[in-house]
């Protein structure tokens, strides 16, 4: 069972964010963050990649890249929630479901007032 946080704001579709480690953020780093509109941290992570790329020593570079990837994987979903909060979303619900579609269904079952915004 996966746990999703539901982020809502008036006149916008609810956004569900899965809690836990993000393999997408681990593998794709700043590209994953930018795809999820986490602009500030995506640019900072890209700058971190550039800095680590110029560090002397192959082992140190590899450890630095792995460290940045691991941090992105661990905190990618949290950074996404932070970005949503900065854009005016609030997190009123936590939903447990095996996949995102069922989580959205359970959220809309609990909050029928969000149905109109969800179908936009």
Secondary structure, 3 states (H helix, E strand, C coil): CEEEEEEECCCCCCEEEECCCCHHHHHHCHHHHHHCCCHHHHHHHHHHHHHHHCCCCHHHHHHHHHHHHHHHHHHHHHHHHHHHHHCCCEEEEEEEECCHHHHHHHHHHHCHHHHHHHCC
